[in-house]
Amino acid sequence: MSEMIDYKSRLSDPASRKFETFSYLPALSEEQIRKQVEYIVSKGWNPAVEHTEPEYLMSNYWYMWKLPMFGETDVDRILAEAEACHKANPNNHVRLVGYDNFSQSQGTAMVIYRGKTV
């Protein structure tokens, strides 16, 4: 039997909080982020970029970076918007969302840039 790993995550410590599946892994590389954007585009989902301060990452509300990119299929343009959001808000977490028109929900959401924690 393998030993269970306990990930130390406390609400009182923003640096320790886990906020989505990929947060248990090392930060995504540029190539891995590109593959996630390619997946969103291949599914026909509408990409969007959101951001929030690390201390509010558990909140249901994240700031929207511009409007969702309805119908956008240019991976480089999507990546450029995510990077522009990160540069404008370097201390915030930046999340990439893929909205599924048919199920009218998020098909995927992942933090692609992690903000600085105190």
C-alpha positions, 0 to 999 in steps of 0.5 A: 500500500502506498503512503498518502501524501498530505498537501499542507493547505490552510485558509490562513496561509495564502501561499499554501492554498490549492485552488485547482487540479494543476496547483498540486503540480509544478507551474505549467511551462509555456509549452504546456500552457500552449497545449492547453490553449490548443485543446480549448480551441480544438473543442470549439470552446470560447477562451477567456482570461481572468485574474485575482489577488492571491488572497481572494483566489477561493472567491467565486468572483475573479476579474474578467480580463476583457470579454471572452474571446468568442470564436477565437481560434488563433492560439498565439492571440489567446496566449498574448492576451493571457500574457498581457493580463499577467504583465498588467497584474503581475501579483495576481493569479491568472486563469484560462477558462474555456467556455462550452457553448453547448453545455453552457458551462466552463469546459475547463479552467486552470491557473496558468500564471501564479501570483506572488504570495505574501 
